[in-house]
Amino acid sequence: MHRFLFFIFLLAIVISCSQKEKKNVSETIKYPNQDAPLALLMRNMFIDMEEMKVSVEEGKSIKQYLEKHKAILTAKPTDANVKSETFQSMGMAYLASLKELENSNKEELLDNYQLLVNSCLACHNNFCPGPVKRINLLKID
């Protein structure tokens, strides 16, 4: 009887540990660069872009995000080689597009928003293509 209970206890521990391991693996796959400041910033930028999309769809001016998003030029990436001149140029182009969007009148909102989304796609097609599918969700048809 004791052996049976011991076996059940041991089995429960093995199952519990394997479930925790599966959770950690899926989290790593969802966010493979989870600790890099640039990756964290990009996730927050995506959330901001979702807010912008709603504002644009409703024809409302967007909040100011430029100061927060300027960190794109200085945040530490997972791979230091990413911070090339091309990355810096694309980051500056993104920030210029964001500034243009923030200063848009109602008639320019949609076009300037689409330019901003396209600047995200252009950069991610060059440096980190993983989020492209998700960025495409930001488009307004």
N, C-alpha and C positions, 0 to 999 in steps of 0.2 A: 504494500500500500504506500509506504514511504517512497519507494522508488517511482511509483506512478506519479505521486504528487511532485516529486523532484523533477521528473521528466516534463510535466505540465508547466511548472515554474520556469524551467530552462527554455522550453519552447516559447513561452510568452516573452521572455527576454529577447530571444533571437528575432521574433516577429517585430517587437517594438523597435529594436535597433535597426532592422532593415527598413522599416517605415520611415524613420528619421533620416536615414541615408538617402532614400528616394526623394524626400522633400528637399534636402540640400542640393541634390543633383539637379532637380527641376528649377530651383531658384538660380543656380549657377547658369543654366541654359537660358533662362529668361533674361538675366542680366549678367552676361559673361564678364563685363568690365565694372562690376558693382562698386569697387572701392576707389576707382580713379575719380578725382575731383571733376575732370571734364565730363566723364560719363554721368556723374550725378547732376551736373549742371544741365547737360543735354536732356535728361529726363524731366527736369523742372522746366526747361524751355519748351518741351513738348506740351506740358500741361498749360503753360502760358499761351502757346499757340492754339490749343483747344479753346481757351477763353476768347482769344482774338477772333477765332472762327465764328463763335456764337455772336460776338459783337458785330462783326461784319455782316453776317446773315440777317441780323436785326437792324442793320443800317445805323448802328451806334458807333460813336468814337471809341477807340480802344484806350485802355489804361496805358500808363507809361511803363515800359519794360526795358528801355534802352540801358539805363544804368546797371540794372541787374544782369543783362545779357552781355555787357562789355567784358565780363569775366571770361568769355569764350576765347579771348586773346591771351589770357594769362593762366587759366586753369591747367593744372598738370594732367596730361593724358596718360593712358595706360602705357602707350609706346611713345617714348620721347621723340622718335623720328617723325611722328605725325606733325609736329610743330615746325613745318617747313615754311618757306616763303609763300608757297601756293596756299597752304592752310591759312596763313595770316591774311593773304589777299582775299580769300574767300570769306574769312571771318569779318574782314572790314566791309566787304560787299554786303554781307548779311546785315551788319549793323547799319549801313547806309540805307538799305531797304527797310529796315525796321523804323529808322528815324522818319523816312518818307511816309510810311504807313501811319505812324503816330501823328504826323502833321497833315494827314489827308482830310479833305472835305468828303462829304457823303458820296459824291459822284465818283471819287477816286478810290474809295475804300476797297472795293472788290478787286480792281486791277492791281493795286499796290499790295494787297494781301496775297494775291496769286504770285506776284513777283517774289515776295518773301518766302513763300513755300517752295518756289522753284530754286531759290538760292540755297535752301536747305538740301533739296534733292541733288543739286549740282555738287555740293561739297561731299555729301554722303556717297554719291556714286564714285567719287575719287578716293575717299579715305576710309569710310566705314559703311559698307553697303548693307549691313544687317538691318538697320532701322528704316530702310527705304520703303518697305511695304507699309509700315506704320505711318510714315510721313505722308504717304499717298492718301491716307485717311483724312488728312487735313485739307485736302483740295475741296473747293466748292465748285460744283458743276453748274 
